[in-house]
Amino acid sequence: MTAINSNVKNGIIVARFTDAEIVDEARIQQIGKELMEIASEAGQSESKKMLLNFQGVQCMSSAMIGKLVVLNKTAKVAGVVLKFCSISPNVLEVFKITRLDNIFKIIDDDDPGTAGSLARLIRPPDTGGGQASPEKPDADGE
């Protein structure tokens, strides 16, 4: 059974978790492997963009958070713009406590569907205000 479902929409690879709770070590290893494969695919794509949709994920272990940190680093090295969306309040709180919300590119998405998220991934956000980010949105790829 696959741990991640992915498809290409508007040239962007969209990946979704299939589990609500990501705590089993064997499952985390499988998810990590699948995410690396999808990131590699994104690195070879024309757009070099990947959206990781957390819709339905209610909790995850620290081991899974470690996999996300590795995914983020791998994406940067490959020149892939990686963004996260539809993050539950529980998971977002963990990202904030660990300050990973400052590392990961998180799209604030009121709509659990990907239409709004895809639009924000395609177009760089307006930099006229809002929260400062240590990374430049979408412009860091060449």
C-alpha positions as CSV (number, residue, x, y, z in Angstrom):
1,M,0.0,0.0,0.0
2,T,1.4,3.4,-1.0
3,A,2.0,6.0,1.7
4,I,1.9,9.0,-0.7
5,N,-0.4,9.7,-3.6
6,S,1.0,12.0,-6.2
7,N,-0.1,13.5,-9.5
8,V,0.9,16.4,-11.8
9,K,-1.4,19.4,-11.9
10,N,-0.5,22.5,-14.0
11,G,3.1,21.1,-14.3
12,I,3.4,20.9,-10.5
13,I,3.9,17.6,-8.6
14,V,1.2,17.4,-5.9
15,A,1.8,14.8,-3.2
16,R,-0.7,13.8,-0.5
17,F,-0.3,11.6,2.6
18,T,-2.6,8.6,2.8
19,D,-2.4,8.3,6.6
20,A,-4.0,10.5,9.3
21,E,-1.4,9.5,11.9
22,I,2.2,9.1,10.9
23,V,3.9,7.4,13.8
24,D,4.8,3.8,12.8
25,E,8.6,3.6,12.1
26,A,8.2,1.2,9.1
27,R,5.6,3.5,7.6
28,I,7.8,6.5,8.1
29,Q,10.6,4.8,6.3
30,Q,8.3,4.0,3.4
31,I,7.0,7.6,3.3
32,G,10.5,9.0,3.4
33,K,11.5,6.7,0.4
34,E,8.4,7.7,-1.6
35,L,9.0,11.4,-0.9
36,M,12.6,11.2,-2.1
37,E,11.4,9.5,-5.3
38,I,8.8,12.2,-5.8
39,A,11.3,15.0,-5.1
40,S,13.7,13.4,-7.7
41,E,10.8,13.4,-10.2
42,A,10.2,17.1,-9.4
43,G,13.9,17.8,-9.9
44,Q,13.7,16.4,-13.4
45,S,10.4,18.2,-14.3
46,E,10.3,21.4,-16.2
47,S,8.7,23.5,-13.5
48,K,10.8,22.0,-10.6
49,K,7.9,22.6,-8.2
50,M,6.4,20.3,-5.6
51,L,3.4,20.8,-3.3
52,L,3.1,18.5,-0.3
53,N,-0.5,18.5,0.9
54,F,-1.0,17.6,4.5
55,Q,-4.8,17.4,4.3
56,G,-6.1,14.7,6.7
57,V,-2.8,14.4,8.7
58,Q,-3.6,14.9,12.3
59,C,-0.3,13.9,14.0
60,M,3.2,12.7,13.1
61,S,6.2,11.6,15.1
62,S,9.5,13.4,15.4
63,A,11.0,10.8,13.0
64,M,8.6,11.9,10.3
65,I,9.5,15.5,11.0
66,G,13.1,14.5,10.4
67,K,12.1,13.0,7.0
68,L,10.5,16.4,6.1
69,V,13.7,18.2,7.0
70,V,15.7,15.8,4.8
71,L,13.2,16.3,2.0
72,N,13.5,20.1,2.3
73,K,17.3,19.9,2.0
74,T,17.1,17.5,-0.9
75,A,14.7,19.7,-2.7
76,K,16.9,22.8,-2.3
77,V,19.9,20.9,-3.6
78,A,17.9,19.8,-6.6
79,G,16.6,23.3,-7.3
80,V,13.0,22.2,-6.5
81,V,10.6,24.7,-5.0
82,L,8.9,22.7,-2.2
83,K,5.9,24.1,-0.4
84,F,3.5,22.6,2.2
85,C,-0.2,23.2,2.4
86,S,-3.4,22.2,4.2
87,I,-1.6,21.6,7.5
88,S,-3.8,20.8,10.5
89,P,-3.5,23.0,13.6
90,N,-1.9,20.1,15.5
91,V,0.9,19.6,13.0
92,L,1.3,23.4,12.4
93,E,1.8,23.8,16.2
94,V,4.6,21.3,16.2
95,F,6.2,23.1,13.3
96,K,6.0,26.4,15.2
97,I,7.3,24.9,18.5
98,T,10.3,23.5,16.6
99,R,10.6,26.7,14.5
100,L,10.4,24.7,11.3
101,D,7.6,27.0,10.2
102,N,10.5,29.4,9.5
103,I,12.4,26.8,7.4
104,F,9.6,25.2,5.5
105,K,7.6,27.2,2.9
106,I,4.1,26.9,4.2
107,I,1.2,28.1,2.2
108,D,-1.7,29.4,4.4
109,D,-4.6,27.6,2.8
110,D,-8.1,28.1,4.0
111,D,-9.4,25.9,1.2
112,P,-8.4,22.2,1.8
113,G,-8.4,21.7,-2.0
114,T,-5.2,22.4,-4.0
115,A,-6.6,25.0,-6.4
116,G,-5.6,28.0,-4.2
117,S,-2.4,26.3,-3.2
118,L,-1.4,25.6,-6.8
119,A,-2.1,29.2,-7.7
120,R,0.2,30.4,-5.0
121,L,2.9,28.0,-6.0
122,I,2.7,29.1,-9.6
123,R,2.8,32.8,-8.8
124,P,5.2,34.2,-6.3
125,P,3.3,35.8,-3.4
126,D,3.0,39.6,-3.0
127,T,6.0,40.8,-1.1
128,G,4.3,44.1,-0.1
129,G,3.7,42.9,3.4
130,G,3.1,40.0,5.7
131,Q,5.4,37.7,7.5
132,A,9.1,37.9,6.5
133,S,10.7,34.7,5.3
134,P,14.4,33.9,5.3
135,E,14.0,32.5,1.8
136,K,12.9,34.3,-1.4
137,P,9.6,32.8,-2.7
138,D,9.9,30.9,-6.0
139,A,12.7,33.2,-7.2
140,D,15.4,31.1,-5.7
141,G,15.4,28.6,-8.7
142,E,17.1,29.6,-11.9
